[in-house]
Amino acid sequence: MENDQRPGTSVVVPGVGAASSVTCLRSLGRRGVHTIAVSESPDAPAFRSRFCDESVLAPAPEEYLVGYKDVLLDLARREDVRTIVPVREPDVYVLSRYREQFAEHVTPLWPSFDVLETAHDRVQLVAAAEEAGVDVPETRLLSEMTDWDRRLIVKSRYALVTGEQATGPSPTVDGGPGEPSSRLTDGGTLTGKRGADPSSTDSVPSEPASSESTAPRGFVDVGKTRYLDPGVEPDRERITAEMYHDPIVQEYIPGTEYTFRALYDHGEPVAICQKRAIRGLKYARGPSVFHEATAISKLTDAGLALLDALEWHGVASVGFIRDERSEEFKLLEINPRFWSSLPSDLPAGVDFPYYYWRVAGGEPVERNPSYETGKGTHLLRGEAAYLHSILFEDFSFVEKPPLGPELWNVVRSLVTDPRFDYLSLDDPKPFVRDLRNRTANVL
């Protein structure tokens, strides 16, 4: 039986590499909510936040899915926990796949597994969007594509590719039912309190992982989006082998990326917002690193049409490209969890983590509150990656901008919009930890 209203005092937030985790902790911690961060890494930036009351180490879901689920379920069983916040695809996959188990203990503010499968399968998603009257790019399976004389991209059909969906040999992962992930010590769950160093916390033995033979063992890394040279047929067998499944090919849409963000309660929108991507991780686009809130009625109409048709429940970020040739919004994807650029919503006055918390507790929320547009926020390391891409990377059908003007644009925007996804003067440690993590990865 689903527990639609759980009057707990604590929230569980997975601590991932994106700033959304820290944003959730800051939003709720400042309001007196007891926060519990969960991560597979003792160096998670979320663990360093002064708004992190407890830290819990868990298996990496990519390697040991059931073990990760068991840690979340153990936390859900606590009487003080109201709900769990999904901030990445494995989080919402676990919560949705085992929805009934979690719903016995916490408010399941996320979509059913059937709906999630539609959102995660881009072939199904395109079909659902077309039925809802939402524009989409031309989309074909790689195995079905015949016309290569235009700008095309290849990307995964699925937001997550499980071992069961993968074709051919997939990478070996550590762990499995009854086997701890190599990232854990003695198969234990590590816990800590506010201000403690998670790497030095005590080990608490966990219960043996549940035996669920139908569960995927983990997820397969299929790589990033591939940009194809026009007029050149790619090596389909090689791409399929490298991506472990038959991926999709889409027409490249020139234009600006936008996202429509929403919190839904059983098919009804509670709060909405929009984001315009001003700069991406690469000059050819990618995840946004400088973004601002916007309000465009056609974008709202498209986002609501799709989420209404899916009878959505929980949070979602629907990605679109505004085609510069037609000015129409064309669907890219649905992120069925909190989005990495979540920090850009709070300066606009839309506090999605707090609304999520209140809906989970059955508390009233002002429906579709108005918000302020035009305030930009930056992911600082992303701005550096953007400039790096101009210096050292090439994308065949995207014109490279000149470095000088773009460097000036970055510097000027840092002055005019001094708001940042990680950096916060009253909570600086997550930014420092993230910087150290990224530097270590480069070196």
C-alpha positions as CSV (number, residue, x, y, z in Angstrom):
1,M,0.0,0.0,0.0
2,E,1.4,3.4,-0.9
3,N,2.1,5.9,1.8
4,D,1.1,9.1,0.0
5,Q,1.7,11.4,3.1
6,R,4.5,10.6,5.4
7,P,4.9,13.1,8.3
8,G,8.7,12.4,8.8
9,T,11.3,14.9,9.8
10,S,14.2,13.6,7.7
11,V,15.0,13.3,4.0
12,V,17.4,11.0,2.1
13,V,19.5,12.7,-0.7
14,P,21.9,10.7,-2.9
15,G,25.2,12.6,-3.0
16,V,26.3,12.6,-6.6
17,G,28.8,14.6,-8.7
18,A,26.2,17.1,-9.8
19,A,25.4,20.3,-7.8
20,S,21.8,19.2,-7.5
21,S,22.6,17.1,-4.4
22,V,24.2,19.9,-2.5
23,T,21.3,22.2,-3.6
24,C,18.8,19.9,-2.1
25,L,20.7,19.7,1.2
26,R,21.1,23.5,1.4
27,S,17.4,24.1,0.6
28,L,16.1,21.7,3.1
29,G,18.8,22.0,5.7
30,R,18.2,25.8,5.9
31,R,14.6,25.0,6.7
32,G,15.4,22.7,9.6
33,V,14.9,19.4,7.8
34,H,17.2,16.6,9.0
35,T,19.3,15.6,5.9
36,I,20.8,12.2,5.2
37,A,23.3,12.1,2.2
38,V,24.0,8.7,0.6
39,S,26.9,8.1,-1.8
40,E,29.3,5.4,-3.0
41,S,32.2,7.8,-2.6
42,P,33.6,9.1,0.7
43,D,34.7,12.1,-1.3
44,A,31.2,13.2,-2.4
45,P,30.9,17.0,-2.2
46,A,27.5,16.6,-0.5
47,F,29.3,14.9,2.5
48,R,31.2,18.2,3.1
49,S,28.2,20.4,3.2
50,R,27.4,22.0,6.6
51,F,23.8,21.1,5.8
52,C,24.5,17.4,5.7
53,D,23.4,16.0,9.0
54,E,24.3,12.3,8.3
55,S,26.4,10.6,5.7
56,V,26.0,7.0,4.5
57,L,28.2,5.1,2.2
58,A,26.5,2.6,-0.2
59,P,27.5,0.4,-3.1
60,A,27.7,2.0,-6.5
61,P,24.4,1.4,-8.3
62,E,26.2,1.0,-11.6
63,E,28.0,-2.0,-10.1
64,Y,25.7,-3.5,-7.5
65,L,22.1,-2.3,-8.0
66,V,20.4,-4.5,-5.4
67,G,22.9,-3.6,-2.8
68,Y,22.3,0.1,-3.4
69,K,18.6,-0.5,-3.2
70,D,18.9,-2.3,0.1
71,V,20.8,0.6,1.6
72,L,18.1,3.1,0.5
73,L,15.4,0.7,1.7
74,D,17.0,0.4,5.1
75,L,16.9,4.2,5.4
76,A,13.3,4.3,4.2
77,R,12.3,2.0,7.1
78,R,13.4,4.6,9.6
79,E,10.4,6.3,11.3
80,D,11.8,9.7,10.9
81,V,12.4,9.5,7.1
82,R,9.6,11.1,5.0
83,T,10.9,10.6,1.5
84,I,13.9,10.0,-0.8
85,V,15.0,12.5,-3.4
86,P,16.1,11.1,-6.8
87,V,18.9,13.1,-8.3
88,R,20.3,10.7,-11.0
89,E,19.0,8.0,-13.3
90,P,20.0,5.0,-11.1
91,D,18.2,6.6,-8.2
92,V,14.8,6.9,-9.9
93,Y,15.3,3.5,-11.6
94,V,15.7,1.8,-8.2
95,L,12.9,3.8,-6.5
96,S,10.5,3.1,-9.4
97,R,11.4,-0.5,-10.0
98,Y,10.9,-1.3,-6.3
99,R,8.2,1.2,-5.8
100,E,5.9,-1.1,-3.8
101,Q,8.7,-1.9,-1.3
102,F,9.6,1.8,-0.7
103,A,5.9,2.9,-0.6
104,E,5.4,0.8,2.5
105,H,7.7,3.2,4.4
106,V,8.0,6.6,2.6
107,T,6.1,8.8,0.2
108,P,6.9,7.5,-3.3
109,L,7.0,10.9,-5.1
110,W,8.3,9.4,-8.4
111,P,6.7,7.8,-11.5
112,S,5.6,4.2,-11.8
113,F,8.0,1.8,-13.5
114,D,5.8,1.6,-16.7
115,V,5.9,5.4,-17.1
116,L,9.7,5.5,-16.3
117,E,10.3,2.9,-19.0
118,T,8.6,5.2,-21.5
119,A,10.7,8.1,-20.3
120,H,14.0,6.1,-20.4
121,D,13.3,4.5,-23.8
122,R,13.8,7.3,-26.4
123,V,12.0,5.4,-29.1
124,Q,8.9,5.0,-26.9
125,L,9.3,8.6,-25.7
126,V,9.3,10.0,-29.2
127,A,6.1,8.0,-30.0
128,A,4.4,9.4,-26.9
129,A,5.5,12.9,-27.7
130,E,4.1,12.7,-31.2
131,E,0.8,11.4,-29.9
132,A,0.7,14.3,-27.5
133,G,1.3,16.8,-30.3
134,V,4.9,17.7,-29.3
135,D,7.5,18.2,-32.0
136,V,10.4,15.8,-32.1
137,P,13.6,15.4,-34.2
138,E,13.6,12.7,-36.8
139,T,14.6,9.6,-34.9
140,R,15.6,6.1,-36.2
141,L,17.4,3.1,-34.9
142,L,20.9,2.9,-36.1
143,S,20.1,-0.4,-37.8
144,E,17.3,1.2,-39.8
145,M,19.0,4.4,-40.9
146,T,19.9,4.8,-44.6
147,D,20.3,8.6,-45.3
148,W,23.6,9.9,-44.1
149,D,23.8,13.1,-46.2
150,R,23.0,15.5,-43.4
151,R,24.0,16.4,-39.9
152,L,23.2,13.5,-37.5
153,I,24.0,12.4,-34.0
154,V,24.1,8.9,-32.5
155,K,23.1,8.4,-28.9
156,S,21.9,5.7,-26.6
157,R,18.3,4.5,-27.1
158,Y,18.0,4.2,-23.3
159,A,18.8,6.7,-20.5
160,L,20.2,3.7,-18.7
161,V,21.4,0.5,-20.4
162,T,21.1,-2.5,-18.0
163,G,23.1,-5.8,-18.5
164,E,19.8,-7.4,-19.7
165,Q,19.4,-4.8,-22.5
166,A,23.0,-4.9,-23.6
167,T,23.9,-7.1,-26.6
168,G,27.1,-8.9,-26.8
169,P,29.7,-9.0,-23.9
170,S,29.3,-6.2,-21.5
171,P,31.9,-4.9,-19.1
172,T,32.4,-6.8,-15.9
173,V,31.3,-5.1,-12.8
174,D,32.2,-5.8,-9.2
175,G,29.7,-7.1,-6.8
176,G,26.5,-9.0,-7.2
177,P,23.9,-10.7,-5.0
178,G,25.7,-11.6,-1.8
179,E,28.9,-10.0,-2.9
180,P,29.9,-6.5,-1.7
181,S,31.1,-3.9,-4.1
182,S,34.8,-3.4,-4.1
183,R,34.2,0.2,-2.9
184,L,32.9,-1.0,0.4
185,T,34.8,-2.3,3.4
186,D,33.6,-5.7,4.6
187,G,30.3,-5.2,2.8
188,G,29.3,-2.7,5.5
189,T,27.4,0.6,5.4
190,L,29.4,3.5,6.7
191,T,27.6,6.2,8.6
192,G,28.6,9.6,10.0
193,K,27.2,12.7,11.7
194,R,27.3,16.4,10.7
195,G,30.8,17.7,10.5
196,A,32.5,14.3,10.5
197,D,34.9,13.0,7.9
198,P,33.0,10.3,6.0
199,S,36.2,8.4,5.3
200,S,36.8,7.9,9.0
201,T,33.4,6.9,10.1
202,D,32.6,3.6,11.8
203,S,31.6,0.5,9.8
204,V,28.1,-0.8,10.5
205,P,27.5,-4.3,9.1
206,S,24.6,-4.4,6.7
207,E,22.0,-7.2,6.2
208,P,22.8,-9.6,3.4
209,A,21.6,-8.3,0.1
210,S,18.2,-9.6,-1.0
211,S,18.2,-12.3,-3.6
212,E,16.3,-10.9,-6.6
213,S,17.2,-12.9,-9.7
214,T,15.3,-10.7,-12.1
215,A,17.0,-7.5,-11.1
216,P,19.7,-6.1,-13.4
217,R,23.2,-6.5,-11.8
218,G,24.3,-3.1,-12.9
219,F,24.4,-0.6,-15.7
220,V,26.6,-0.5,-18.8
221,D,28.6,2.6,-19.8
222,V,27.7,3.2,-23.5
223,G,29.7,6.4,-23.9
224,K,28.7,9.8,-25.0
225,T,26.8,11.2,-27.9
226,R,28.6,10.8,-31.3
227,Y,28.5,13.5,-33.9
228,L,28.6,12.0,-37.5
229,D,30.3,13.6,-40.5
230,P,27.7,14.3,-43.2
231,G,27.8,12.0,-46.2
232,V,29.9,9.4,-44.4
233,E,28.2,6.1,-43.4
234,P,29.5,5.1,-40.0
235,D,30.6,1.7,-39.0
236,R,27.4,0.4,-37.6
237,E,28.8,-2.9,-36.2
238,R,31.5,-1.1,-34.3
239,I,29.2,1.5,-32.8
240,T,26.6,-1.1,-31.8
241,A,29.4,-3.2,-30.2
242,E,30.8,-0.1,-28.4
243,M,27.4,0.9,-27.1
244,Y,26.2,-2.6,-26.3
245,H,22.8,-2.1,-28.0
246,D,21.2,-0.7,-31.2
247,P,21.3,3.1,-30.5
248,I,19.2,5.8,-32.1
249,V,20.2,8.3,-34.8
250,Q,18.7,11.7,-34.7
251,E,18.9,14.8,-36.9
252,Y,21.0,17.5,-35.5
253,I,18.8,20.5,-34.6
254,P,20.6,23.8,-34.6
255,G,19.4,26.1,-31.9
256,T,19.3,26.9,-28.2
257,E,18.6,24.3,-25.5
258,Y,15.8,24.9,-23.1
259,T,14.3,22.7,-20.3
260,F,10.9,22.7,-18.8
261,R,11.0,21.7,-15.2
262,A,8.0,20.6,-13.2
263,L,6.8,18.9,-10.0
264,Y,3.7,16.9,-10.5
265,D,1.4,15.3,-7.9
266,H,-0.6,12.4,-9.5
267,G,-0.9,14.0,-12.9
268,E,-1.4,17.6,-11.8
269,P,1.4,20.2,-12.0
270,V,2.3,21.8,-8.7
271,A,5.2,24.0,-9.7
272,I,6.9,24.8,-13.0
273,C,10.0,26.7,-14.3
274,Q,12.1,27.0,-17.4
275,K,15.8,27.2,-18.1
276,R,17.6,28.6,-21.1
277,A,21.1,27.2,-21.7
278,I,23.5,30.0,-22.6
279,R,26.7,28.0,-22.7
280,G,27.2,24.2,-22.7
281,L,30.1,22.0,-21.5
282,K,31.3,22.0,-25.1
283,Y,31.0,24.7,-27.7
284,A,28.9,22.1,-29.6
285,R,26.5,22.0,-26.6
286,G,26.3,19.4,-23.9
287,P,25.1,19.9,-20.4
288,S,24.6,23.6,-19.6
289,V,27.2,25.4,-17.5
290,F,25.7,28.9,-17.7
291,H,21.9,29.1,-17.6
292,E,19.1,31.4,-16.6
293,A,15.4,31.1,-15.9
294,T,13.0,32.1,-18.7
295,A,9.3,32.0,-19.3
296,I,8.0,31.1,-22.8
297,S,4.4,30.1,-23.2
298,K,5.0,27.7,-26.2
299,L,7.6,25.9,-24.1
300,T,5.2,25.6,-21.2
301,D,2.5,24.2,-23.5
302,A,4.9,21.6,-24.9
303,G,6.2,20.5,-21.5
304,L,2.7,20.3,-20.0
305,A,1.3,18.4,-23.0
306,L,3.9,15.6,-22.7
307,L,3.9,15.3,-18.9
308,D,0.1,15.4,-18.8
309,A,-0.1,12.7,-21.4
310,L,2.2,10.5,-19.3
311,E,0.1,11.2,-16.2
312,W,3.4,12.2,-14.5
313,H,4.1,11.9,-10.8
314,G,7.1,13.6,-9.2
315,V,9.8,15.8,-10.7
316,A,10.9,16.0,-14.3
317,S,13.1,18.1,-16.5
318,V,12.0,17.9,-20.2
319,G,14.7,19.0,-22.6
320,F,14.0,20.8,-25.8
321,I,15.9,22.5,-28.7
322,R,14.4,25.7,-30.1
323,D,15.0,25.1,-33.8
324,E,16.6,28.2,-35.1
325,R,15.1,27.5,-38.6
326,S,11.5,27.3,-37.4
327,E,11.5,28.6,-33.8
328,E,9.6,25.4,-32.8
329,F,10.6,23.5,-29.7
330,K,11.7,19.9,-30.4
331,L,11.9,17.3,-27.7
332,L,15.3,16.0,-26.6
333,E,14.6,13.9,-23.5
334,I,13.0,13.6,-20.1
335,N,15.1,13.5,-17.0
336,P,12.7,11.9,-14.5
337,R,14.6,13.2,-11.4
338,F,16.1,16.4,-10.1
339,W,18.3,18.0,-12.8
340,S,21.9,19.0,-12.6
341,S,21.2,22.7,-13.1
342,L,18.7,22.8,-10.2
343,P,20.7,25.7,-8.6
344,S,19.4,28.0,-11.4
345,D,15.8,27.7,-10.2
346,L,16.3,29.0,-6.7
347,P,17.4,32.6,-7.6
348,A,14.3,32.7,-9.7
349,G,12.2,32.0,-6.6
350,V,11.3,28.4,-7.4
351,D,12.4,26.1,-4.6
352,F,11.7,22.7,-6.0
353,P,13.4,20.7,-3.2
354,Y,11.2,22.4,-0.6
355,Y,8.0,22.0,-2.7
356,Y,9.0,18.3,-3.1
357,W,9.3,18.0,0.7
358,R,6.0,19.6,1.3
359,V,4.1,17.5,-1.2
360,A,5.7,14.3,0.2
361,G,4.3,15.3,3.6
362,G,0.8,16.2,2.4
363,E,1.4,19.9,3.1
364,P,0.0,22.7,1.0
365,V,2.0,24.3,-1.8
366,E,1.1,27.4,-3.8
367,R,0.3,26.0,-7.2
368,N,2.5,27.2,-10.1
369,P,4.0,30.2,-8.3
370,S,5.3,33.0,-10.4
371,Y,9.1,33.4,-10.7
372,E,11.7,35.9,-11.8
373,T,13.5,35.4,-15.1
374,G,16.9,36.5,-16.4
375,K,19.1,35.6,-13.4
376,G,22.0,33.4,-14.5
377,T,24.0,30.9,-12.6
378,H,27.3,29.2,-13.4
379,L,29.0,25.9,-13.0
380,L,32.6,27.3,-12.7
381,R,34.4,24.1,-13.8
382,G,32.0,23.8,-16.6
383,E,32.9,27.3,-17.8
384,A,36.6,26.2,-17.9
385,A,35.6,23.0,-19.8
386,Y,33.7,25.2,-22.4
387,L,36.8,27.3,-23.0
388,H,39.0,24.2,-23.2
389,S,36.7,22.7,-25.9
390,I,37.3,25.8,-28.0
391,L,41.0,25.5,-27.7
392,F,41.5,21.7,-28.1
393,E,38.4,20.1,-29.6
394,D,36.7,20.1,-33.0
395,F,33.1,19.2,-34.0
396,S,32.8,18.8,-37.8
397,F,29.4,20.4,-38.3
398,V,29.4,23.0,-35.5
399,E,31.3,26.2,-36.2
400,K,33.9,26.9,-33.6
401,P,33.5,30.4,-32.0
402,P,36.7,32.6,-31.6
403,L,38.3,32.2,-28.2
404,G,38.8,35.9,-27.5
405,P,35.2,37.0,-27.6
406,E,34.0,33.9,-25.8
407,L,36.6,34.4,-23.0
408,W,35.3,37.9,-22.6
409,N,31.7,36.7,-22.6
410,V,32.5,34.2,-19.8
411,V,34.3,36.8,-17.7
412,R,31.6,39.5,-18.2
413,S,28.9,37.1,-17.2
414,L,30.7,36.1,-14.0
415,V,30.6,39.8,-13.1
416,T,27.0,40.5,-14.1
417,D,25.6,37.2,-12.8
418,P,27.7,36.3,-9.7
419,R,25.7,33.2,-8.8
420,F,27.2,29.7,-8.8
421,D,25.9,26.1,-8.8
422,Y,28.4,24.9,-6.2
423,L,30.2,27.9,-4.7
424,S,28.5,29.4,-1.7
425,L,30.1,31.7,0.9
426,D,28.2,30.2,3.8
427,D,28.8,26.6,2.6
428,P,32.2,26.6,0.8
429,K,33.4,23.0,1.4
430,P,31.4,21.2,-1.3
431,F,32.9,23.5,-3.9
432,V,36.4,22.8,-2.6
433,R,35.8,19.1,-2.5
434,D,34.4,19.1,-6.1
435,L,37.4,21.1,-7.3
436,R,39.8,18.6,-5.7
437,N,37.9,15.6,-7.1
438,R,37.9,17.1,-10.7
439,T,41.6,18.0,-10.4
440,A,42.5,14.5,-9.2
441,N,40.6,13.0,-12.2
442,V,42.5,15.2,-14.7
443,L,45.9,14.4,-13.1
